[in-house]
């Protein structure tokens, strides 16, 4: 069933931590929606600071963890949260992107780590879907 | 989902899922509960996660879960797994991201009636002096190379810097220093995350709490430990902060690459692991110990801040504002230990994820003051509810590789807790009960509401009844400090 309100990610129940179910029509959109989803847990921000990233991993699931871990790192280390994502290269084992975001005074939620718990990117009628559990 | 047809009750408080339940199980899975706690356990995926841990190579005897078990990622929270060395595995996910998250209990010579008039000021001083919350840095500037030194010497670093006493170290698990720590095995990014966070509490379920000892159940043991009814005590619950989180992330990632070379087939990628004897296993152990040492130093610096808060508020107003250490114990850790299993003394790697070491009387790793009574076990309750001091027993050595529960254990998701409870109202309710609350985030407060947790008293009754720890004293909260 198609949910018209589904905007690319939604929070789902998890006893100890946080979990997001993420959708995208393709892997590129899945990465962007995952980033928006995780950031929505942390804070709302502007887009004045630019950062380039080049990440590699053994497969698509690992790359998704690596991508979100990179964003969680900047949030904790410099209170820097990104809202616009220009992805120049996306293959299942590598992403090159330019991120635009801003500094915040306070994070609503601290993402300690992004886990691999039951992580699998699956094909659906609408594209790709993954559920990511965060350690908070 | 696992249902009650899939396990049997083998003791009053002990249940077993046989190793025939799933083809890939190497050992049975056992968990401690009473009928009420069992209902909660069946409500989430914690037993599936427990069964998954029973599939890991080298698992010996059984995979275990304490009565505060709840769903985590990879291992369940409350899980204990011993793997036989040299080739049994070590799993970063079996320790968790907050390496050496643990509890420290401090006590005073003060009775509640002496502190009551100053409790508001004390809570405010603790909140001001102990940095808490997301992104809050500490007061300590580490010199170049000093972080490496801290990771390799743990609480000794704090002692040399004037933040600790000899007694503090003596009354800390492993004397506050795991000797296999190697800072070279910790990534630059982990060091960057940890550099500014020494002596900080963080957010989430971490807290500092001022308590009063409400009940004593074993008078002789309580006297030896240094606890008496009506006494003011302080608990610290926190861990290795961003440094530990990054160490875990780094090695979970590295192990994803090496898993294939060891031919391991796992039911969940978060259980990724390597033989402890392998280069990857050895590197992780050394990095994990470095992060664990960071956590010991972190709780030690917080202890220093707590002491200066007591001094600032109470000096000249009470006879003796000295704050002394009872014990400091980890509940997220993997350790190489020797256990007697089926009549043989065997070296094992014991993973305790949301479980506390609970060594019984006679263990030579305990400080002399506790050696004949057993190791103090610190079991914090949920916010606004009781906490417990227990002792390890001979039965915990025989049944659980010297392990017991670590807290109340969650029962409601954070999302549901926030829907059910409003942070500001919860604060009002706690204040009405006489509990001072100093918290940086009202939504964070709501997530940690008592309703989101199991009844810690029930959890403690189960471990006491099962013999894997015994009750010594109960603490009631007077002031809670959270990020």
Interface residues (C-beta under 8 A of the other chain):
Chain A: X11 X13 X14 X15 X16 X17 X18 X57 X58 X61 X62 X65 X66 X69 X73 X76 X77 X79 X106 X107 X108 X109 X110 X112 X113 X114 X115 X116 X117 X118 X119 X133 X135 X136
Chain B: X44 X46 X70 X71 X72 X73 X74 X77 X93 X96 X97 X98 X133 X134 X135 X189 X192 X193 X202 X203 X204 X242 X245 X246 X248 X249 X252 X253 X256 X257 X268 X269 X270 X272 X410 X411 X412 X413 X414 X415 X416 X441 X443
